Amino acid sequence: MDDLSRQPRRGLILVEGQSDQIALETLAARRGRDLEAEGVEVVSIGGAQAIARALRGVSGVRVAGLYDVAEERAVLRGLERAGVSADGFFACVPDLEGELVRALGPELMLALVEGRGQLGTFTTYRKQPAQRAKPLEEQLHGWLHNWKIRYAAPLVEALDLERVPEPLDRVLAYVGDASA
């Protein structure tokens, strides 16, 4: 992880992992935003438990973040320890991949998986006894867990910009004033 206290910036978005970072940066670019020019940095902190440590020494910037809803207690506790407001932090339900699968819908997701030559691996996954009874959307979400870094940008690129999951739009909007 970067030493966040030494980097000049106006806005900082903390995310749990690399796939979240890729997805947000891709969405910002699709929205015509140059986060670097705005002085906004998206940083993968390596999990929600690392939030207080990631914020150590950070001041004078607008801080925001995305996290999985299951990590809410850890995030809120870490923000409190760091003395940072939770106003700019948004939960993904159940996680970013779940938000993206829901926004794209199963048909578009299947087309994306097929277009990337992985329909066979998905078909094998969904034949597993623990997966068979689950709805298609849930199967896609579960399968994506192992491929989320590879799919982060393609999922966001495939999104209709009118159907962007709310947490992604809200976190980018929150730091939108950072360059002002």
N, C-alpha and C positions, 0 to 999 in steps of 0.2 A: 504494500500500500504506500502511496505517496505521502510525503510529509506535508500535510495540508496547511500547516501554519505558516509556511514560508512562500506560498505561491500567491502573487497578487491576483485578486479577482473581485468581482462585485456580487457574484451569485454562485452558490454551490448546491448541487443536487446530489444527495447521497443515496445510493442504491445498494441492495444486498449483493448482487452479483454481476458478472460480466454480461450476461444476456440482457439484464435490465438496462445496463449502460448502453449497449449496442442499440436496443430498441428505442430508448429515449433520444439518442443522438440521431438515429435514422428518422424518427418522427419530426424532430426539430428541423432537419434538413428538408423534409417533405413539406413542412409548413413555411419554408423559406427563411428560416432563422439560422443565423451563423452564431452559435453559442460562444465560440471562441472570441469573435469580434465584440460580442455583448459583454464579455468578461464573465461568462457563466461556464462552470466546469461540472461535468457529470463524473462522479467518482464511485467506483465499486469498492465497497468497504469489506467485503468478504464475510457477509452475514450480519444479521440484525444485532447480534450480541456485541458487535464491534463499534456501535454507534457513538458511545461516550468517548471511547479512545480516539475515534476518527475526528471528533469535534474538539479535542484538546488543543488549545492554542488558536483556534479559529475565532476571529472576531471581525466586526466591521463589514460583514457580508450578509446578504440575504440567503438564508439556509432553508433548503427544502429537501424532500425525500420521498421515495416510494418504498413500500415494504409489503410483505405477505401478511394477510390479516391474522394468521396464526402467530405472528411475531409481534403483535401490537403491544402486549405488556412489556416485552423486552425493549422495544423502541421507545415507548413512553417513559419507562424507567431510565433509559440511557439519556434521553433528552433532558429529563429532570436533573439528573446528575451533572450534565454539562451546562445546565442553566439556559437551555435553548427552548423556545416556544415550539409547540407541536403544530402551530397554525399551517405551516407549509408542508406537512407530512401527510401522505395519502396512502390508504390501504388498498391493495389489490385483492380481490376475492376470487378464488382462494389465493391466487398468486398472479403474476403478470401473464404467464402463459395461459392460465384459465381465462383471464380477461380477453386476451387476443383470440383464443379459440372461439369464445362466445361471440365476439364482435365479427369475426370472419364467417362463422357458421360452418357446420360440418361439410357441406358440399364444396365450398371454396377451399376449406382445409384439405379435403381429400384430393382435389385438383392440384393443390400446391405440393402435397406429398408425392403424388403421381408424377408431376412435372419435374420433381427433383430425383426421380428414379427410386423412390423408397416405398412405393406402395406394397411391395412384397414384404418388407420388414414390418410395416404396419399390420398387414394381414396376418402375419405370423404372431405378432403381439396380441392382436384381438382374439386369436384362437386359444390363448392360454385360459385354463379353467377359471382363474380369478377375474378375467376380463369379459368373458362371453356374455354375461347377463347385463353388463353395463350399457347405458345408452352410448351411441356413437360419439357424441361430443365428449363424454367422460373418457372414453377409450382414447380419443385423439389427444386429450389433455394429458393422460397418463403416459402415453407413448412419447409425447413431446418432451417429457422430463429429461430423457436421455439425449435429446437432440436440440435442446433449447438455445445453446450458443450458436449453433449452425443455422437455426431457423429465426433467430431474433430479427435480423434485418429483413429477410424475405416476408415474414409475417406482417411487419409494419408496412413494407412496400406494397403488399397486397390489400391493405386496408382501404376501404372507402373512407375518405377523410371526414365524412359526416357520421361515421360509426366508430370513431376512435374511443376507446375506453376512457371513461371519465377521469380516473386517477392520473392517466398520462397527460391528458389535456390540462388538468388542474395544476399539476406540478410544474409544467412548462409555463403556464399562465402566471403562477406565483412568482417565478423568477423573471418573468417578462419585464418587471419594473426595475430589475437590477441595473440595467444600463442607463436608467433615467437619472 
